[in-house]
């Protein structure tokens, strides 16, 4: 299955509190790989 990853932060606090774009991307890419999904766009 092909999937897209959507990441964002709404506030500066989210970016500072370990919810940065990089952290989200790493988590979601790891999840997709573990579940056997093919990422076609981030």
Phi and psi restraints in degrees (range 20) as a CNS / XPLOR table:
assign (resid 1 and name C) (resid 2 and name N)
       (resid 2 and name CA) (resid 2 and name C) 1.0 -92.7 20.0 2
assign (resid 2 and name N) (resid 2 and name CA)
       (resid 2 and name C) (resid 3 and name N) 1.0 140.3 20.0 2
assign (resid 2 and name C) (resid 3 and name N)
       (resid 3 and name CA) (resid 3 and name C) 1.0 -135.8 20.0 2
assign (resid 3 and name N) (resid 3 and name CA)
       (resid 3 and name C) (resid 4 and name N) 1.0 158.4 20.0 2
assign (resid 3 and name C) (resid 4 and name N)
       (resid 4 and name CA) (resid 4 and name C) 1.0 -111.4 20.0 2
assign (resid 4 and name N) (resid 4 and name CA)
       (resid 4 and name C) (resid 5 and name N) 1.0 148.5 20.0 2
assign (resid 4 and name C) (resid 5 and name N)
       (resid 5 and name CA) (resid 5 and name C) 1.0 -110.9 20.0 2
assign (resid 5 and name N) (resid 5 and name CA)
       (resid 5 and name C) (resid 6 and name N) 1.0 128.5 20.0 2
assign (resid 5 and name C) (resid 6 and name N)
       (resid 6 and name CA) (resid 6 and name C) 1.0 -115.8 20.0 2
assign (resid 6 and name N) (resid 6 and name CA)
       (resid 6 and name C) (resid 7 and name N) 1.0 122.6 20.0 2
assign (resid 6 and name C) (resid 7 and name N)
       (resid 7 and name CA) (resid 7 and name C) 1.0 -128.6 20.0 2
assign (resid 7 and name N) (resid 7 and name CA)
       (resid 7 and name C) (resid 8 and name N) 1.0 148.1 20.0 2
assign (resid 7 and name C) (resid 8 and name N)
       (resid 8 and name CA) (resid 8 and name C) 1.0 -167.9 20.0 2
assign (resid 8 and name N) (resid 8 and name CA)
       (resid 8 and name C) (resid 9 and name N) 1.0 159.9 20.0 2
assign (resid 8 and name C) (resid 9 and name N)
       (resid 9 and name CA) (resid 9 and name C) 1.0 -125.9 20.0 2
assign (resid 9 and name N) (resid 9 and name CA)
       (resid 9 and name C) (resid 10 and name N) 1.0 142.8 20.0 2
assign (resid 9 and name C) (resid 10 and name N)
       (resid 10 and name CA) (resid 10 and name C) 1.0 -93.9 20.0 2
assign (resid 10 and name N) (resid 10 and name CA)
       (resid 10 and name C) (resid 11 and name N) 1.0 -30.2 20.0 2
assign (resid 10 and name C) (resid 11 and name N)
       (resid 11 and name CA) (resid 11 and name C) 1.0 -134.7 20.0 2
assign (resid 11 and name N) (resid 11 and name CA)
       (resid 11 and name C) (resid 12 and name N) 1.0 162.8 20.0 2
assign (resid 11 and name C) (resid 12 and name N)
       (resid 12 and name CA) (resid 12 and name C) 1.0 -64.3 20.0 2
assign (resid 12 and name N) (resid 12 and name CA)
       (resid 12 and name C) (resid 13 and name N) 1.0 -33.6 20.0 2
assign (resid 12 and name C) (resid 13 and name N)
       (resid 13 and name CA) (resid 13 and name C) 1.0 -60.4 20.0 2
assign (resid 13 and name N) (resid 13 and name CA)
       (resid 13 and name C) (resid 14 and name N) 1.0 -41.4 20.0 2
assign (resid 13 and name C) (resid 14 and name N)
       (resid 14 and name CA) (resid 14 and name C) 1.0 -62.0 20.0 2
assign (resid 14 and name N) (resid 14 and name CA)
       (resid 14 and name C) (resid 15 and name N) 1.0 -41.9 20.0 2
assign (resid 14 and name C) (resid 15 and name N)
       (resid 15 and name CA) (resid 15 and name C) 1.0 -64.4 20.0 2
assign (resid 15 and name N) (resid 15 and name CA)
       (resid 15 and name C) (resid 16 and name N) 1.0 -33.8 20.0 2
assign (resid 15 and name C) (resid 16 and name N)
       (resid 16 and name CA) (resid 16 and name C) 1.0 -80.7 20.0 2
assign (resid 16 and name N) (resid 16 and name CA)
       (resid 16 and name C) (resid 17 and name N) 1.0 -25.9 20.0 2
assign (resid 16 and name C) (resid 17 and name N)
       (resid 17 and name CA) (resid 17 and name C) 1.0 -98.5 20.0 2
assign (resid 17 and name N) (resid 17 and name CA)
       (resid 17 and name C) (resid 18 and name N) 1.0 48.7 20.0 2
assign (resid 17 and name C) (resid 18 and name N)
       (resid 18 and name CA) (resid 18 and name C) 1.0 59.4 20.0 2
assign (resid 18 and name N) (resid 18 and name CA)
       (resid 18 and name C) (resid 19 and name N) 1.0 31.8 20.0 2
assign (resid 18 and name C) (resid 19 and name N)
       (resid 19 and name CA) (resid 19 and name C) 1.0 -126.7 20.0 2
assign (resid 19 and name N) (resid 19 and name CA)
       (resid 19 and name C) (resid 20 and name N) 1.0 32.2 20.0 2
assign (resid 19 and name C) (resid 20 and name N)
       (resid 20 and name CA) (resid 20 and name C) 1.0 -68.7 20.0 2
assign (resid 20 and name N) (resid 20 and name CA)
       (resid 20 and name C) (resid 21 and name N) 1.0 167.6 20.0 2
assign (resid 20 and name C) (resid 21 and name N)
       (resid 21 and name CA) (resid 21 and name C) 1.0 -60.1 20.0 2
assign (resid 21 and name N) (resid 21 and name CA)
       (resid 21 and name C) (resid 22 and name N) 1.0 -39.8 20.0 2
assign (resid 21 and name C) (resid 22 and name N)
       (resid 22 and name CA) (resid 22 and name C) 1.0 -63.6 20.0 2
assign (resid 22 and name N) (resid 22 and name CA)
       (resid 22 and name C) (resid 23 and name N) 1.0 -43.2 20.0 2
assign (resid 22 and name C) (resid 23 and name N)
       (resid 23 and name CA) (resid 23 and name C) 1.0 -63.5 20.0 2
assign (resid 23 and name N) (resid 23 and name CA)
       (resid 23 and name C) (resid 24 and name N) 1.0 -44.5 20.0 2
assign (resid 23 and name C) (resid 24 and name N)
       (resid 24 and name CA) (resid 24 and name C) 1.0 -61.5 20.0 2
assign (resid 24 and name N) (resid 24 and name CA)
       (resid 24 and name C) (resid 25 and name N) 1.0 -45.0 20.0 2
assign (resid 24 and name C) (resid 25 and name N)
       (resid 25 and name CA) (resid 25 and name C) 1.0 -62.1 20.0 2
assign (resid 25 and name N) (resid 25 and name CA)
       (resid 25 and name C) (resid 26 and name N) 1.0 -46.2 20.0 2
assign (resid 25 and name C) (resid 26 and name N)
       (resid 26 and name CA) (resid 26 and name C) 1.0 -60.2 20.0 2
assign (resid 26 and name N) (resid 26 and name CA)
       (resid 26 and name C) (resid 27 and name N) 1.0 -44.6 20.0 2
assign (resid 26 and name C) (resid 27 and name N)
       (resid 27 and name CA) (resid 27 and name C) 1.0 -61.9 20.0 2
assign (resid 27 and name N) (resid 27 and name CA)
       (resid 27 and name C) (resid 28 and name N) 1.0 -47.8 20.0 2
assign (resid 27 and name C) (resid 28 and name N)
       (resid 28 and name CA) (resid 28 and name C) 1.0 -70.9 20.0 2
assign (resid 28 and name N) (resid 28 and name CA)
       (resid 28 and name C) (resid 29 and name N) 1.0 -35.3 20.0 2
assign (resid 28 and name C) (resid 29 and name N)
       (resid 29 and name CA) (resid 29 and name C) 1.0 -65.8 20.0 2
assign (resid 29 and name N) (resid 29 and name CA)
       (resid 29 and name C) (resid 30 and name N) 1.0 -40.1 20.0 2
assign (resid 29 and name C) (resid 30 and name N)
       (resid 30 and name CA) (resid 30 and name C) 1.0 -63.5 20.0 2
assign (resid 30 and name N) (resid 30 and name CA)
       (resid 30 and name C) (resid 31 and name N) 1.0 -44.2 20.0 2
assign (resid 30 and name C) (resid 31 and name N)
       (resid 31 and name CA) (resid 31 and name C) 1.0 -60.2 20.0 2
assign (resid 31 and name N) (resid 31 and name CA)
       (resid 31 and name C) (resid 32 and name N) 1.0 -47.5 20.0 2
assign (resid 31 and name C) (resid 32 and name N)
       (resid 32 and name CA) (resid 32 and name C) 1.0 -60.9 20.0 2
assign (resid 32 and name N) (resid 32 and name CA)
       (resid 32 and name C) (resid 33 and name N) 1.0 -43.3 20.0 2
assign (resid 32 and name C) (resid 33 and name N)
       (resid 33 and name CA) (resid 33 and name C) 1.0 -62.6 20.0 2
assign (resid 33 and name N) (resid 33 and name CA)
       (resid 33 and name C) (resid 34 and name N) 1.0 -45.4 20.0 2
assign (resid 33 and name C) (resid 34 and name N)
       (resid 34 and name CA) (resid 34 and name C) 1.0 -61.2 20.0 2
assign (resid 34 and name N) (resid 34 and name CA)
       (resid 34 and name C) (resid 35 and name N) 1.0 -36.5 20.0 2
assign (resid 34 and name C) (resid 35 and name N)
       (resid 35 and name CA) (resid 35 and name C) 1.0 -88.5 20.0 2
assign (resid 35 and name N) (resid 35 and name CA)
       (resid 35 and name C) (resid 36 and name N) 1.0 -4.4 20.0 2
assign (resid 35 and name C) (resid 36 and name N)
       (resid 36 and name CA) (resid 36 and name C) 1.0 83.8 20.0 2
assign (resid 36 and name N) (resid 36 and name CA)
       (resid 36 and name C) (resid 37 and name N) 1.0 20.9 20.0 2
assign (resid 36 and name C) (resid 37 and name N)
       (resid 37 and name CA) (resid 37 and name C) 1.0 -88.0 20.0 2
assign (resid 37 and name N) (resid 37 and name CA)
       (resid 37 and name C) (resid 38 and name N) 1.0 148.8 20.0 2
assign (resid 37 and name C) (resid 38 and name N)
       (resid 38 and name CA) (resid 38 and name C) 1.0 -100.6 20.0 2
assign (resid 38 and name N) (resid 38 and name CA)
       (resid 38 and name C) (resid 39 and name N) 1.0 122.0 20.0 2
assign (resid 38 and name C) (resid 39 and name N)
       (resid 39 and name CA) (resid 39 and name C) 1.0 -84.4 20.0 2
assign (resid 39 and name N) (resid 39 and name CA)
       (resid 39 and name C) (resid 40 and name N) 1.0 120.8 20.0 2
assign (resid 39 and name C) (resid 40 and name N)
       (resid 40 and name CA) (resid 40 and name C) 1.0 -103.8 20.0 2
assign (resid 40 and name N) (resid 40 and name CA)
       (resid 40 and name C) (resid 41 and name N) 1.0 -16.6 20.0 2
assign (resid 40 and name C) (resid 41 and name N)
       (resid 41 and name CA) (resid 41 and name C) 1.0 -161.9 20.0 2
assign (resid 41 and name N) (resid 41 and name CA)
       (resid 41 and name C) (resid 42 and name N) 1.0 142.4 20.0 2
